[in-house]
Amino acid sequence: MRSTSLLLILGVLLSLSLSACDSTTDGMIDEDDVSTNAFELTVESTDQTRTLEGLSFFVSGTEPETGEQAFFIYLTDAEENPEEANIFGIIGRATDRPGTGTYTFVDFDPEAEDFDEELLNDQFILLLWEFNDGGFALHTSTAGTVELTTSSSDRVAGTFELTASTQSFASGEQETLSTTITGAFDAPGRDDFFDIPFSAGF
């Protein structure tokens, strides 16, 4: 996969000028209160299993000019500066915040030119990046479910279990693996992304 594909996906997801209608938490994430804004997940492949953890928060809202809706749960190990993240993930769909219940993950190919965006009206997508000194890995959902056990204007919480396609880039080499990802999150609502208001765009 070309590096521009990765940047394009991230740019599209973060370029929504959302007018937040649910997010209520001001200021920075309280990294000392990990019991109420944490995530933990396990990534398992044929040759290794590892646990990732960090902070989570969510935003939902409407793009003012087009009326398009979006709901994102963000997963990151960065406490203040997103550029310092070693883990960055998004669980989202193209609707307002859904209610409690079990939902499916879409099969997403980051290089596909014919992806049907209308699928995100009913299904969730997961994108998860891991960065390290030797390279990075991109996990994209292929199948699975996410269960929202709490869904309110100031908090969403739940669990997820899915299969993912993992593209790993290290030392100039690329490898594609099938992985299983399971995890849980407890995410407060926010109206900014590390002090950048969602209504301002990116």
Rosetta silent file (secondary structure, phi, psi, omega in degrees, C-alpha in Angstrom):
SEQUENCE: MRSTSLLLILGVLLSLSLSACDSTTDGMIDEDDVSTNAFELTVESTDQTRTLEGLSFFVSGTEPETGEQAFFIYLTDAEENPEEANIFGIIGRATDRPGTGTYTFVDFDPEAEDFDEELLNDQFILLLWEFNDGGFALHTSTAGTVELTTSSSDRVAGTFELTASTQSFASGEQETLSTTITGAFDAPGRDDFFDIPFSAGF
SCORE:     score description
SCORE:     0.000 S_00000001
   1 L     0.000  136.274  178.883    0.000    0.000    0.000 S_00000001
   2 L   -70.681  147.736  179.391    1.284    3.443   -0.855 S_00000001
   3 H   -63.276  -28.895  179.311    1.939    5.780    2.062 S_00000001
   4 H   -64.760  -28.138  177.709   -0.367    8.317    0.418 S_00000001
   5 H   -63.483  -42.692  178.291   -3.262    5.882    0.897 S_00000001
   6 H   -62.022  -45.750 -178.823   -2.714    5.970    4.649 S_00000001
   7 H   -66.481  -34.660 -179.949   -2.558    9.753    4.697 S_00000001
   8 H   -65.442  -45.911  179.487   -5.647   10.014    2.532 S_00000001
   9 H   -59.363  -49.026 -178.490   -7.724    7.855    4.867 S_00000001
  10 H   -63.005  -40.205 -178.923   -6.601    9.782    7.925 S_00000001
  11 H   -65.427  -39.967  179.657   -7.150   13.100    6.202 S_00000001
  12 H   -64.841  -43.675 -176.908  -10.683   12.224    5.143 S_00000001
  13 H   -67.058  -32.222 -176.698  -11.658   11.053    8.607 S_00000001
  14 H   -96.965    0.952 -177.281  -10.287   14.121   10.325 S_00000001
  15 L   -94.672   -2.389  178.741  -11.464   16.680    7.792 S_00000001
  16 L   -66.980  122.845  177.637  -15.143   16.516    8.747 S_00000001
  17 L   -85.955   74.421 -172.912  -16.150   19.929   10.070 S_00000001
  18 L   -74.645  135.323  168.121  -18.502   18.464   12.616 S_00000001
  19 E   -94.076  100.296 -169.369  -20.890   20.627   14.530 S_00000001
  20 E   -65.804  131.386  178.624  -20.864   18.573   17.705 S_00000001
  21 L  -114.554  -13.514 -179.687  -24.269   17.804   19.135 S_00000001
  22 L  -111.425  -33.368 -169.094  -23.379   15.219   21.791 S_00000001
  23 L   -67.531  133.748 -173.671  -19.914   16.031   23.018 S_00000001
  24 L  -130.056   -8.395 -174.751  -19.864   17.769   26.365 S_00000001
  25 E   -88.209  125.279  179.515  -16.409   17.392   27.878 S_00000001
  26 L   -95.649  156.523  173.373  -14.207   20.489   27.705 S_00000001
  27 L    77.838 -165.017 -175.958  -10.430   20.659   27.801 S_00000001
  28 L   -77.876  159.996  171.565   -7.914   17.841   27.688 S_00000001
  29 L   -61.695  139.238  176.715   -8.549   14.202   28.451 S_00000001
  30 L   -84.687   94.041 -175.919   -7.988   13.492   32.124 S_00000001
  31 L   -67.294  -15.394  178.312   -5.200   10.941   31.792 S_00000001
  32 L   -80.880  -13.897 -177.012   -5.278   10.353   35.549 S_00000001
  33 L  -108.766   57.552 -174.385   -8.851    9.062   35.351 S_00000001
  34 L   -69.268  -13.972  179.995   -8.202    6.068   33.120 S_00000001
  35 L   -69.249  -21.370 -175.798  -11.027    4.124   34.751 S_00000001
  36 L  -119.921    3.810  172.115  -13.558    6.253   32.915 S_00000001
  37 L  -147.877   49.717 -174.731  -11.908    7.088   29.601 S_00000001
  38 E  -115.333  160.383  166.669   -9.786    4.067   28.810 S_00000001
  39 E  -135.296  154.665  172.847   -9.554    1.419   26.152 S_00000001
  40 E  -145.303  134.997  178.674   -7.775   -1.914   26.106 S_00000001
  41 E  -144.868  158.516  178.322   -7.508   -4.301   23.195 S_00000001
  42 E  -119.518  129.749  176.368   -5.686   -7.439   22.165 S_00000001
  43 E  -108.430  121.039 -176.163   -4.261   -7.985   18.688 S_00000001
  44 E  -124.576  127.310  173.447   -3.693  -11.648   17.867 S_00000001
  45 L  -126.739 -174.153 -175.212   -2.075  -13.131   14.764 S_00000001
  46 L   -67.140  -25.755 -173.455   -0.565  -16.504   14.004 S_00000001
  47 L  -113.145   -6.632  179.642    2.844  -15.594   15.413 S_00000001
  48 L  -163.036  157.732  174.759    2.150  -13.149   18.267 S_00000001
  49 E  -133.561  132.677  179.837   -0.373  -11.666   20.671 S_00000001
  50 E  -141.382  153.550 -179.472   -0.052   -8.220   22.212 S_00000001
  51 E  -109.913  132.374  177.628   -2.149   -5.934   24.376 S_00000001
  52 E  -118.306  144.828  179.051   -2.592   -2.233   23.626 S_00000001
  53 E  -148.977  160.171 -179.552   -4.132    0.327   25.952 S_00000001
  54 E   175.022 -147.924 -175.727   -4.685    4.042   26.217 S_00000001
  55 E  -110.102  151.236  179.679   -7.380    6.710   26.316 S_00000001
  56 E  -134.562  151.674  172.314  -10.660    6.934   24.440 S_00000001
  57 E  -156.416  165.386 -178.683  -13.247    9.604   23.686 S_00000001
  58 E  -132.324  159.250  173.084  -16.072   10.079   21.216 S_00000001
  59 E  -141.665  144.013  171.084  -17.638   12.762   19.071 S_00000001
  60 E  -142.104  147.608 -177.937  -20.831   12.809   17.060 S_00000001
  61 E   177.253 -168.601 -174.788  -22.329   15.570   15.013 S_00000001
  62 E  -127.021  134.922  175.048  -23.370   16.969   11.679 S_00000001
  63 L   -71.436  118.964 -170.647  -21.308   18.615    8.946 S_00000001
  64 L   -58.339  -38.407 -173.566  -22.954   22.072    8.750 S_00000001
  65 L   -80.780  -35.413 -175.192  -22.787   22.565    4.984 S_00000001
  66 L  -103.242  -18.366 -175.990  -23.781   19.092    3.763 S_00000001
  67 L    78.887    4.659  179.677  -25.861   17.787    6.663 S_00000001
  68 L   -71.831  140.589 -178.350  -23.789   14.587    6.712 S_00000001
  69 E  -104.275  156.625  177.631  -23.567   12.909   10.115 S_00000001
  70 E  -153.911  148.400  177.262  -20.663   11.091   11.721 S_00000001
  71 E  -136.561  120.566 -178.245  -19.919    9.243   14.944 S_00000001
  72 E  -127.243  135.472  164.856  -16.320    8.441   15.927 S_00000001
  73 E  -106.473  122.091 -178.894  -14.769    6.711   18.922 S_00000001
  74 E   -98.990  139.136  177.643  -11.087    7.634   19.097 S_00000001
  75 E  -123.617  123.767 -177.941   -8.452    5.352   20.650 S_00000001
  76 E  -154.534  152.638  172.666   -5.004    6.784   21.384 S_00000001
  77 L  -100.621    3.839  177.159   -2.086    6.519   23.774 S_00000001
  78 L   -79.837  138.466 -179.492   -1.259   10.224   23.336 S_00000001
  79 L   -98.810  -29.994 -177.956   -2.064   12.383   26.367 S_00000001
  80 L  -134.520  -41.805 -175.075   -1.564   15.861   24.921 S_00000001
  81 L  -116.273  115.747 -178.481   -0.084   15.870   21.420 S_00000001
  82 H   -61.754  -21.962  178.597   -1.576   13.516   18.791 S_00000001
  83 H   -69.740  -14.697  179.610    1.734   13.587   16.900 S_00000001
  84 H   -92.193    2.830 -175.422    3.253   11.682   19.827 S_00000001
  85 L   -70.004  134.480  168.351    0.823    8.771   19.492 S_00000001
  86 L   -96.355  -17.433  177.427    2.149    5.252   19.062 S_00000001
  87 E  -131.094  130.875  174.346   -1.437    4.006   18.832 S_00000001
  88 E  -145.339  121.059 -177.445   -4.244    5.760   16.984 S_00000001
  89 E  -135.554  155.937  177.754   -7.586    4.153   16.216 S_00000001
  90 E  -135.648  128.204  167.966  -11.046    5.068   15.020 S_00000001
  91 E  -115.327  119.261 -173.269  -14.278    3.135   15.387 S_00000001
  92 E  -157.362  172.684  175.668  -16.991    4.991   13.506 S_00000001
  93 E  -156.210  166.538 -173.338  -19.963    5.168   11.182 S_00000001
  94 L   -94.642   55.414  175.552  -21.773    7.757    9.075 S_00000001
  95 L  -142.981  174.596  169.218  -24.686    8.404   11.427 S_00000001
  96 L   -70.067  174.442 -178.516  -25.393   10.271   14.602 S_00000001
  97 L   -55.809  122.676  178.788  -24.588    8.483   17.859 S_00000001
  98 L   -78.821  164.078  176.475  -26.403    5.118   17.803 S_00000001
  99 L   -80.593 -178.739  177.842  -28.224    3.651   20.775 S_00000001
 100 L   -63.950  152.456 -179.116  -27.181    0.626   22.777 S_00000001
 101 E   145.741 -178.244 -178.888  -27.082   -2.647   20.896 S_00000001
 102 E  -109.131  131.168 -176.852  -24.866   -4.863   18.765 S_00000001
 103 E  -129.010  156.521 -178.207  -23.630   -3.659   15.376 S_00000001
 104 E   -97.518  157.038  173.913  -21.482   -5.212   12.673 S_00000001
 105 E   -94.142  143.143  178.173  -18.156   -4.095   11.230 S_00000001
 106 L   -81.728  152.461  173.145  -17.811   -3.432    7.520 S_00000001
 107 L   -84.635  109.007 -172.711  -15.234   -5.186    5.347 S_00000001
 108 L  -117.897  125.673  174.792  -12.975   -2.274    4.406 S_00000001
 109 L  -108.257  112.876 -175.451  -10.114   -2.317    1.914 S_00000001
 110 L   -63.579  -16.159  179.981   -8.120    0.955    2.187 S_00000001
 111 L  -101.708   -3.258 -177.966   -6.991    0.655   -1.426 S_00000001
 112 L   -68.747  136.805  179.193  -10.379   -0.151   -2.963 S_00000001
 113 L   -93.276   -8.478 -175.033  -11.632    2.468   -5.399 S_00000001
 114 L  -120.181   29.239  179.450  -15.245    1.269   -5.305 S_00000001
 115 L   -64.021  130.175 -178.895  -15.961    1.181   -1.553 S_00000001
 116 L   -84.790  100.846 -176.799  -19.672    1.776   -0.960 S_00000001
 117 H   -64.266  -20.596  179.132  -19.743    4.557    1.639 S_00000001
 118 H   -66.776  -18.209  175.485  -23.454    3.959    2.200 S_00000001
 119 H   -59.944  -29.255 -177.756  -22.490    0.780    4.060 S_00000001
 120 H   -76.373   -1.016  171.459  -21.366    3.064    6.898 S_00000001
 121 H   -76.372  -20.518 -178.382  -24.980    4.114    7.410 S_00000001
 122 L  -120.764  -25.105 -173.900  -25.579    0.691    8.969 S_00000001
 123 L  -119.657  161.561  176.705  -22.159   -0.702    9.840 S_00000001
 124 E   -95.203  158.976  172.069  -19.075    0.394   11.743 S_00000001
 125 E  -122.866  144.199  171.440  -15.527    0.696   10.448 S_00000001
 126 E  -120.836  129.025  170.371  -12.336    0.191   12.445 S_00000001
 127 E  -125.708  127.727 -177.322   -8.999    1.721   11.480 S_00000001
 128 E  -138.053  121.922  177.696   -6.107    1.211   13.876 S_00000001
 129 E  -106.148  139.218  169.736   -2.538    2.406   13.426 S_00000001
 130 E  -121.560  127.862 -179.940    0.479    1.250   15.421 S_00000001
 131 E  -115.686  141.339  173.030    3.704    3.245   15.056 S_00000001
 132 E  -148.942  177.316 -175.302    7.202    2.297   16.187 S_00000001
 133 L   -62.250  -28.719 -175.659   10.793    3.165   15.358 S_00000001
 134 L   -92.783   -5.842 -178.023   11.005    0.457   12.727 S_00000001
 135 E   156.335 -150.128  178.666    7.770    1.178   10.861 S_00000001
 136 E  -157.340  165.405  176.426    4.038    0.966   11.380 S_00000001
 137 E  -130.881  143.342  176.347    1.038   -1.308   10.972 S_00000001
 138 E  -119.781  120.093  176.447   -2.460   -0.503    9.756 S_00000001
 139 E  -103.001  131.468  176.730   -5.363   -2.706   10.855 S_00000001
 140 E  -128.415  138.915 -175.969   -8.674   -2.427    8.959 S_00000001
 141 E   -63.901  143.068  172.488  -11.887   -4.235    9.844 S_00000001
 142 E  -120.566  -30.893  177.716  -13.059   -7.166    7.711 S_00000001
 143 E  -169.752  162.536  177.117  -15.867   -8.609    9.883 S_00000001
 144 E   136.226 -170.974 -176.856  -17.080   -8.686   13.467 S_00000001
 145 E  -137.676  154.127  170.289  -19.275   -6.878   15.947 S_00000001
 146 E  -126.758  132.305  178.326  -19.225   -3.970   18.381 S_00000001
 147 E  -111.227  120.680  174.722  -21.650   -3.874   21.293 S_00000001
 148 E   -91.567  111.747  179.507  -22.564   -0.522   22.808 S_00000001
 149 E   -91.805  -21.240  174.166  -23.582   -1.165   26.416 S_00000001
 150 E  -134.611  134.744  177.014  -23.824    2.546   27.228 S_00000001
 151 E  -149.660   98.983  179.402  -24.811    5.294   24.795 S_00000001
 152 E  -135.091  174.845 -175.935  -25.604    8.733   26.176 S_00000001
 153 L   -66.040  -19.013 -179.124  -24.829   12.322   25.282 S_00000001
 154 L  -117.487   -1.119 -179.531  -21.760   12.341   27.544 S_00000001
 155 E  -162.341  140.586  167.588  -20.482    8.748   27.385 S_00000001
 156 E  -128.853  143.533  179.955  -20.380    5.619   25.256 S_00000001
 157 E  -145.200  153.735  178.980  -18.976    2.309   26.409 S_00000001
 158 E   172.891 -167.561 -179.290  -18.841   -1.177   25.010 S_00000001
 159 E  -133.623  161.343  177.687  -16.837   -4.100   23.661 S_00000001
 160 E  -146.950  152.377  176.778  -15.772   -5.274   20.225 S_00000001
 161 E  -148.028  123.546 -174.859  -14.525   -8.427   18.542 S_00000001
 162 E  -154.369  162.542  166.932  -13.485   -8.519   14.920 S_00000001
 163 E   -99.127  151.030 -176.627  -11.181   -9.881   12.292 S_00000001
 164 E  -141.318  153.128  169.150   -8.918   -7.420   10.534 S_00000001
 165 E   -94.820  124.483 -175.950   -6.550   -7.188    7.624 S_00000001
 166 E  -113.749  121.034  175.711   -3.204   -5.965    8.924 S_00000001
 167 E  -106.470  116.369 -175.745   -0.642   -4.354    6.649 S_00000001
 168 E  -107.082  134.479 -178.762    2.734   -4.126    8.334 S_00000001
 169 E  -125.004  117.206 -179.555    5.557   -1.920    7.066 S_00000001
 170 E  -153.615  135.759  176.705    9.068   -2.356    8.464 S_00000001
 171 L    52.721   38.909  177.038   12.588   -1.988    7.066 S_00000001
 172 L    76.688    5.915 -179.564   11.219   -1.253    3.607 S_00000001
 173 E  -115.087  149.098 -179.948    9.172   -4.460    3.516 S_00000001
 174 E  -118.267  138.765  178.265    5.417   -4.938    3.524 S_00000001
 175 E  -137.161  138.158  177.800    3.506   -7.881    4.968 S_00000001
 176 E  -112.839  126.567 -176.549   -0.233   -8.533    5.029 S_00000001
 177 E  -126.505  159.287  168.501   -1.670  -10.626    7.860 S_00000001
 178 E  -100.535  128.215 -177.300   -5.063  -11.695    9.142 S_00000001
 179 E  -128.358  161.514  173.168   -5.535  -10.697   12.765 S_00000001
 180 E  -115.678  130.955 -178.655   -8.164  -10.922   15.474 S_00000001
 181 E  -123.518  126.092  175.130   -8.830   -7.842   17.603 S_00000001
 182 E  -127.972  149.109 -179.135  -10.869   -7.850   20.803 S_00000001
 183 E  -176.746 -176.439  179.902  -11.276   -5.013   23.259 S_00000001
 184 E  -147.230  155.905  179.839  -13.348   -2.657   25.355 S_00000001
 185 E  -146.450  153.927  173.363  -13.701    1.113   25.724 S_00000001
 186 E  -138.669  100.413 -164.099  -15.287    3.649   28.055 S_00000001
 187 E  -118.698  120.564  173.554  -15.304    6.944   26.186 S_00000001
 188 E   -76.346  157.449  176.119  -16.504   10.384   27.332 S_00000001
 189 E   -79.104  147.083  178.919  -17.931   12.838   24.822 S_00000001
 190 E  -138.799  157.854  175.471  -15.774   15.712   23.612 S_00000001
 191 L  -116.710   15.521  175.762  -16.192   18.749   21.392 S_00000001
 192 E  -148.477  160.169  176.279  -12.543   19.089   20.422 S_00000001
 193 E  -113.056   97.538 -176.050   -9.683   16.967   19.185 S_00000001
 194 L    51.247   55.021  176.492   -6.725   17.801   21.439 S_00000001
 195 L    73.510    5.213  174.013   -7.955   21.399   21.853 S_00000001
 196 E  -101.607  114.713 -177.268   -8.916   21.790   18.159 S_00000001
 197 E   -60.954  137.986  176.892  -12.718   22.299   18.005 S_00000001
 198 H   -62.378  -32.189 -179.349  -14.507   19.847   15.734 S_00000001
 199 H   -68.068  -13.958  179.732  -16.601   22.712   14.416 S_00000001
 200 H   -87.684  -15.342 -177.094  -13.398   24.312   13.095 S_00000001
 201 L    78.622 -176.969 -178.717  -12.490   21.366   10.881 S_00000001
 202 L  -134.467    0.000    0.000   -8.951   20.088   10.261 S_00000001
